Amino acid sequence: MKTTVEISDSLAEEVKAYTAREGVTFRSLVERGLIEVLRAGHAPAPLTLRDASVGGRGLQAAFRDAGWDRIRDAAYTGRGS
């Protein structure tokens, strides 16, 4: 199938340099990209963070009712900021 694809001039220059450097055709590059997108599915894999919590009893008494600004200022006191 033949089709026309419009891309930005800057992307076209990058593609031209890439195809010359890698020795591939524009067609093969487009096909590889489309196959990769189709195989990846519709939704990205969900992000899972490891549990990095630490034991403890929460904030120190002096900061239990403090706002974030006060807590941040205390954390950076003496650290050059």
N, C-alpha and C positions, 0 to 999 in steps of 0.2 A: 504494500500500500504506500502510496506517496501522499505526503501532506506537507503543509507549510507551517513552520513554527516561527513566531516572532519573539526574539530575545533582545535584551539591551545590548548596545554596542560594547559596553565594558565586559559583559559576560561573554559575548562572542569572541572578543580578543583573548580572554582567559582560555576559552575552549580551544581556540586555534592554537595557542601556545601549548596547551596540554596535549592535544592530539599529535602535534608535531614531536613533542618531547617523548611521548609514550608510544608513538608509532601505531596509533589506533585511528579508526575513522570516526567522523562525527556520528554517523549512523550507529555504529557499535556502542558508542558512548551513550547515546540517547536510549538505545535498547537496554543496556545494562542498568541505566538509571531507572527506567520505567519498571523493569523486572524487580529491582530492589524495592521500589516503593510498593508495588503490588504484593510482594511476598511479606513485607513488613506488617501488613494488615492495616486496619483502620485506626486503631488506638495504640499509642505507645504503651510499653510495659509499665505497670504502676511503679512508682518510686517507693522503695522500702528503705527506711533508715534503721540502722542498728540502734538498740537501746543504749544510750550513753548517759543515762541518769546515774546519779550517785546517791548513796545513802545519806541520811541526815534528817533534820526535823524542820526543814524550811528556813525561812529568813531569821536572822538574829532579831532579838526583841526590838532593837533600835530601828529596824527597817521594816517591821511587819505592816505598819500603816503608811509607809513612805511611798511616794510616787516614783515612777521610773527615773525621772530626772535626778532625784536625790540619790537613788541607788547607783546610777551610772556615774555621777560625780564622785561618789565615795570610792567606786571601783577604780577610777582613774586618778585619784589623788596621789600626787608624787610620781606620776608616770610620764611627765613631760607635756601633759595636755592641760 
